[in-house]
C-alpha cells in the first residue's frame, strides 16, 4: 500500500526497477555524485546507491532518477 505524501510527510519513497534504475521521491538533494556512487538526502537520513556507470537521468525539486548498473543500496544516518 502506498501512502500519499500528504499523509507521510518527511518520508521518501524509493522504487527500484531491477538493478538498472532507482527512483527517489521526496528527496532533499544530491550529496554525492560520481559514476560509482550517488548519495541523496532523504529526510533525516541519506541513501547511497553504488554501482557502475551511474548517472542522474532526471532531477527535479523533490525527486530524482538514478540509472546504471546498481550493485548496492545503503541507508545512512
MIZA-300450 format. One line per 2 residues: their letters; for each residue x, z, y of N, C-alpha, C. Coordinates in Angstrom, 1 decimal, always signed. Layout:
a) X:Z:Y:X:Z:Y:X:Z:Y ~ ...
***
This chain:
xx) +0.8:+0.0:-1.2:+0.0:+0.0:+0.0:+0.9:+0.0:+1.2 ~ +0.6:-0.9:+2.1:+1.4:-1.0:+3.4:+0.6:-0.2:+4.5
xx) +1.4:+0.6:+5.2:+0.8:+1.3:+6.3:+1.1:+0.5:+7.6 ~ +0.1:+0.3:+8.5:+0.3:-0.3:+9.7:+1.2:+0.5:+10.6
xx) +2.0:-0.2:+11.5:+3.0:+0.5:+12.4:+2.3:+1.6:+13.2 ~ +1.1:+1.4:+13.7:+0.5:+2.5:+14.5:+0.2:+3.7:+13.7
xx) +0.1:+3.7:+12.4:-0.2:+4.8:+11.6:+1.2:+5.5:+11.2 ~ +2.2:+4.7:+11.1:+3.5:+5.3:+10.6:+4.6:+5.1:+11.7
xx) +4.4:+5.7:+12.9:+5.4:+5.5:+13.9:+6.8:+6.0:+13.5 ~ +7.8:+5.4:+13.9:+9.2:+5.8:+13.6:+9.7:+5.4:+12.2
xx) +8.9:+4.7:+11.4:+9.3:+4.3:+10.1:+9.6:+2.8:+10.2 ~ +10.6:+2.4:+9.5:+10.9:+1.0:+9.3:+10.4:+0.5:+8.0
xx) +10.2:-0.8:+8.0:+9.7:-1.5:+6.7:+10.8:-2.5:+6.3 ~ +11.3:-2.4:+5.1:+12.3:-3.3:+4.6:+11.7:-4.1:+3.4
xx) +11.8:-5.4:+3.5:+11.3:-6.3:+2.5:+12.5:-7.1:+2.0 ~ +12.7:-7.1:+0.7:+13.8:-7.8:+0.0:+13.2:-9.0:-0.7
xx) +13.8:-10.2:-0.5:+13.4:-11.4:-1.2:+14.6:-11.7:-2.1 ~ +14.5:-11.2:-3.3:+15.6:-11.4:-4.3:+16.8:-10.8:-3.7
xx) +18.0:-11.4:-3.9:+19.2:-10.8:-3.3:+19.7:-11.8:-2.2 ~ +18.8:-12.6:-1.7:+19.2:-13.6:-0.7:+18.7:-13.4:+0.7
xx) +17.7:-12.4:+0.9:+17.1:-12.2:+2.2:+16.6:-10.8:+2.3 ~ +16.8:-10.2:+3.5:+16.2:-8.9:+3.8:+15.5:-9.0:+5.2
xx) +14.3:-8.5:+5.2:+13.5:-8.5:+6.5:+13.3:-7.0:+6.8 ~ +13.8:-6.6:+8.1:+13.6:-5.3:+8.5:+12.7:-5.3:+9.7
xx) +11.6:-4.6:+9.6:+10.6:-4.5:+10.7:+10.7:-3.1:+11.3 ~ +10.5:-3.0:+12.6:+10.5:-1.8:+13.4:+12.0:-1.2:+13.4
xx) +12.9:-2.1:+13.6:+14.3:-1.6:+13.7:+14.7:-1.4:+15.1 ~ +15.8:-0.6:+15.3:+16.2:-0.3:+16.7:+17.5:-0.9:+17.2
xx) +17.9:-2.0:+16.5:+19.1:-2.7:+17.0:+20.2:-2.8:+15.9 ~ +21.1:-3.7:+16.2:+22.2:-4.0:+15.3:+23.4:-3.1:+15.6
xx) +23.9:-2.4:+14.7:+25.1:-1.5:+14.9:+26.4:-2.1:+14.4 ~ +26.3:-3.0:+13.4:+27.5:-3.6:+12.8:+27.1:-5.0:+12.3
xx) +28.0:-6.0:+12.5:+27.6:-7.4:+12.1:+28.9:-8.1:+11.7 ~ +29.0:-8.5:+10.5:+30.1:-9.4:+10.0:+29.5:-10.2:+8.8
xx) +30.4:-11.0:+8.2:+29.9:-11.8:+7.1:+29.8:-10.9:+5.8 ~ +30.4:-9.7:+5.9:+30.4:-8.8:+4.7:+29.4:-7.6:+4.9
xx) +29.0:-7.3:+6.1:+28.1:-6.2:+6.3:+27.3:-6.3:+7.6 ~ +26.0:-5.9:+7.5:+25.1:-5.8:+8.6:+24.5:-4.4:+8.6
xx) +24.6:-3.7:+9.6:+24.1:-2.3:+9.7:+23.1:-2.3:+10.9 ~ +21.9:-1.8:+10.6:+20.9:-1.7:+11.7:+20.3:-0.3:+11.8
xx) +19.9:+0.0:+13.0:+19.3:+1.4:+13.3:+17.8:+1.3:+12.8 ~ +17.4:+2.3:+12.1:+16.1:+2.4:+11.6:+15.6:+3.9:+11.9
xx) +15.1:+4.1:+13.0:+14.7:+5.4:+13.4:+15.8:+6.4:+13.6 ~ +15.8:+7.5:+12.9:+16.9:+8.5:+13.0:+18.1:+8.1:+12.0
xx) +17.9:+7.1:+11.2:+18.9:+6.8:+10.2:+19.4:+5.3:+10.5 ~ +20.2:+4.8:+9.6:+20.6:+3.4:+9.6:+20.6:+2.8:+8.2
xx) +20.5:+1.5:+8.1:+20.6:+0.8:+6.8:+21.7:-0.2:+6.9 ~ +22.5:-0.2:+5.9:+23.7:-1.1:+5.8:+23.5:-2.0:+4.6
xx) +23.5:-3.3:+4.9:+23.4:-4.4:+3.9:+24.9:-4.9:+3.7 ~ +25.3:-5.0:+2.5:+26.6:-5.6:+2.2:+26.5:-6.8:+1.3
xx) +27.5:-7.7:+1.4:+27.4:-8.9:+0.6:+28.4:-9.9:+1.0 ~ +28.1:-11.2:+0.8:+28.9:-12.3:+1.2:+28.1:-13.3:+2.0
xx) +28.8:-13.9:+3.0:+28.2:-14.9:+3.8:+26.9:-14.4:+4.5 ~ +26.9:-13.2:+4.9:+25.7:-12.6:+5.6:+25.6:-13.2:+7.0
xx) +24.4:-13.4:+7.4:+24.1:-13.8:+8.8:+22.8:-13.3:+9.2 ~ +22.6:-13.1:+10.5:+21.3:-12.8:+11.0:+20.6:-14.0:+11.4
xx) +19.5:-14.4:+10.6:+18.8:-15.6:+10.8:+17.8:-15.5:+12.0 ~ +17.2:-14.3:+12.1:+16.2:-14.1:+13.2:+16.4:-12.7:+13.7
xx) +16.3:-12.6:+15.0:+16.4:-11.3:+15.7:+15.4:-11.2:+16.8 ~ +14.5:-10.3:+16.8:+13.5:-10.0:+17.9:+13.7:-8.6:+18.4
xx) +12.8:-8.2:+19.3:+13.0:-6.9:+19.9:+12.8:-5.8:+18.8 ~ +12.1:-6.0:+17.7:+11.9:-4.9:+16.8:+12.0:-5.3:+15.3
xx) +12.6:-6.5:+15.0:+12.8:-6.9:+13.7:+13.9:-7.9:+13.5 ~ +14.4:-8.0:+12.3:+15.5:-9.0:+12.0:+15.4:-9.5:+10.6
xx) +16.1:-10.6:+10.4:+16.1:-11.2:+9.0:+17.6:-11.4:+8.7 ~ +18.1:-10.8:+7.6:+19.5:-11.0:+7.2:+19.4:-11.9:+6.0
xx) +20.3:-13.0:+6.0:+20.4:-13.9:+4.9:+21.8:-13.9:+4.4 ~ +21.9:-14.3:+3.1:+23.2:-14.4:+2.5:+23.1:-13.9:+1.0
xx) +24.2:-13.6:+0.4:+24.2:-13.1:-0.9:+24.4:-11.6:-0.8 ~ +23.2:-10.9:-0.9:+23.2:-9.4:-0.8:+23.7:-8.7:-2.1
xx) +24.6:-7.8:-1.9:+25.1:-7.1:-3.1:+24.9:-5.6:-3.0 ~ +24.6:-5.1:-1.8:+24.4:-3.6:-1.7:+23.5:-3.3:-0.5
xx) +22.9:-2.1:-0.6:+22.0:-1.6:+0.4:+22.2:-0.1:+0.5 ~ +22.6:+0.4:+1.6:+22.9:+1.9:+1.8:+22.0:+2.4:+2.9
xx) +21.5:+3.7:+2.7:+20.8:+4.4:+3.7:+21.7:+5.4:+4.3 ~ +22.0:+5.4:+5.6:+23.0:+6.3:+6.2:+22.3:+7.2:+7.2
x) +22.9:+8.4:+7.3:+22.4:+9.4:+8.3:+23.1:+9.3:+9.6
***
